[in-house]
Amino acid sequence: MSAFVHSVLLQWKLDVRNKGVFITFYVVPLIFFVFMGGVFTSIMPDAYKTIIQSMTVFGVTMGAVLGSPAPLVELYGSNIKKGYRVGNIPLWTVAVSNFISGFLHLAIMSMIIFIAAPLLFNALLPNDLGLYIVATALTIAASLCVGTLFGLFVKSAAKLTMIAQLVFLPSVVLSGIMFPADLLPDAVQYVGRIFPATSGFAFMCANQIDIAYFAPLIIIIIASVVVSAWKIKRIGVD
């Protein structure tokens, strides 16, 4: 158990020192928050009501989809994994350590936005803090699960950048964080529901638990865990 905790802490420190990962976890999301938060609250009078949720979803999606898969691609896509086999270290520990490390980073980033938004933009705090924390945690977990899939199935960093954009960009556009999703055609709204950002944003803005927002996140997490476990087993055999 102590060895596993050590691996999680090690991965957390490596993420901090990895400029690419650190930029996607902290630098870009927080710069976007400061810049676009000012823009949104200037041109949309009601933006202060959801600025915390929208900027958090943006940062979580960027960190989870663009940042978290990178360490996994570096390991699973190279011969480094052979060292784990020689040392009799289960390959699943890499994915789990990366997940926990990413969760901690994104939770910290979300906390910074939660604290700074009322100070900078007079943002409205969520009515139910407990529900908001649960919704944020599930959104981070579901997004990281999707990022883990990318890290397991994509073989190179170059391909990862292109493929991850297929989830990141639609998530930003279709989730409702940039403009109300109701403005989109019904068919496009249905497509947007497959992304964690859509259900996560709606859940974070809700005043009570709604199965319509809660269930998709749980389904994404369960399905991703099952597929990830299968893929890691295949990697161990290959």
N, C-alpha and C positions, 0 to 999 in steps of 0.2 A: 504493500500500500504506500509506504514511504517513497519507494522508487517511482511509483506512478505520480504522486504529488510532485516529486522533484522534476519529472518530465514535463508536467503541466507548467510549473514555474519557469523551467528552462525555455519552453516554447513561448511563453509570455514575454520573456526577456529578448528572445530572438526576434519576435514580432516587432518589439520596440526598436531594435537595432536595424531591422530590415526597412530601408527607406521606402521601398515601394509599398509595403504593407502599412507602414506607419502613416504614409500620405493618405491612403484610402480609408484608414480607420479614423484618423483625427484631422489632418491638415485640410484636405479638400472639403469634407463635410462641415467643418466649423467655419471655414472661410465662406462657403456657400450660405451657411446659416446667417452669418453677419451681413453679407451683401444682399442676398435675396430676402432676408427677413425685413430689411429696411425698405426694399422695393415693394414687397407684398403689402406691408402695413401702410405704405404711402398711397398706393393706387387702389387698394381694396379695403374699405373701412372695416369690414368684419374679419379681416385676416388675423387679427390679434386673438381671435377665439380659438383658432386651430393651428397657429404658427408653431407651437411646441410639437404637436403631433406630426405635422407635415415635414418639418425639418428633421425630426427624429427618424421618421420613415425613410427619408432620403439618405441620411447618414448610415442607417442600418443596412439599407439595400446596397449602397456603395461598398461598405466595408465587408459585408458578407459575400456578395457576389463577385466583386472585383478584387478584393484583398485576401480573404481567407483561403481561397483555393490555391494561391501561389505556393505556399510551403508544401502542400500535398503533391502538386505537380512536380516540384523539385525532387521529392523523395520517391514517390511511387512511379514517376516517369523515368527514373534513372537507376543506376546500379547500387545506389545507397541502400535500397531495401534488402540487398543481399547481406549487408552487415547485420541487419536485424535478425535475419534467419540464422546466421552464424552464431550470434549472441543469444539465440533462442528467445528473442523478444517478439511478442505478438504484434503483427502489423496493425491491428486495430487500435493499439495504444497511440499511434501517430495521429490517426483521425480524431480520436476522442480528445487527446491533448490539444490538438489544433482547435477543436470545437470549443472546449472550455476556455482556452486562451482568447479566442475570438469573442466569446460571450462576455468575458470580463472587459475587454477593450471597448466593445460596443455599448456595454452598460455604463461605463465611465463616460463615453462620448455622449450618450443619451442624458446622463445626469448633468453634464456641463450645459447642454442645451436647456434642460428643464430649469436650471438655476439662473442661467443668463437671460433667457427670453423675457421674463417679467421685468428684469432690470433694464434691458436694452429697448424692448418694444412694447412694454406694458401688456405683455401677453396674459391671457386668461388661464389660470391654472385649472386642471381637470376637477370636476365636481367630486368624483370618487377616486381618491388617490390610490387606494388598494386595487381597484379595478384597472386603473391606468397602468400600474406596475405589472399586474398579471398580463395585460394586453401587450405591453412593451416586451416583456420577457418571452412571450409566445411568438411575437413577431421576430425578435432576434433569433430565437431557436429555429423557427421555420426557415428563415432566410439563410442561416448558417447551414442548415441541412441541405438546402439547394446548392449552396456554395461547395459543400463537401462532395456532392455528386460531380460537380465540375472538376474538382481536384482529383477525383478518382478516375474519371473517364477521359479527360483531356490529357494528351501526351506531352504537349509542349507549351511553354509560356506564350509563344506567339499566337497559337490557336486559342489559348485560353482567353486572351484579350478580346478576340473577335467573337467567340461564342458567348462569353459572359455578357457582352453588350446586348445580345438578343433577349436577355432577361432584364438587364438593368434599365435600358432605355424605355421599353414598354411599361415597366413598373413605374417609372417616373411619370410617364405621360398618361397612363390609363388608371392609375390608382386613385386619382382625385387630389393629390397633394399640390399640384400646380394650378388646377382649376377644377371646378365641380364636375364630378364624373357624370352627373345627370345631363350635361351638355353633349355627351357623346351618344352616337346611335346605340340602340339597344344591343345589336349584335356585337359591337365593339365593347360595350360594358360587360357582356358575358365573357368575352375573351379575357378582359382584364381581371376577372375573378380567379383565374388560374394562378396569378402571381401572389405571393405572400404579402406584398406591400398593400394590395387592395383591401384584403380582409383585415390586415393589421391596422391600417389607417382608420377604417370604419370602426373597428373594435376599440381603438384608443380614444376615439371621439365619442363613443357610446356612454350612456349613463347607467346601463345595466347589461348583464351578460345576455348576448343574443346568439343563439345557435347558428344563425346565418353567417356570423363573423367568426365565431369560436371554432366551429366544426372544420371549415376549410384549413385552418392552421394546423389543427390536430392531424387531419388526414395527410397533409403535406409532410409533417414530421414523421408520422408512422411509415408512410410509403418510402420516404427518403432513407430512413434507418434500415428498412428491409432491403432495399436495393443496394445501399452502401455495404451492408454486411455481406451480401452475395458477391459484390464486386471485390471486396477485400479478400474474401475466401478464394476467389478466382486468381487474384494477384499472387496470393501465397502459393498457389499450385503451379502457376506459370514459371 
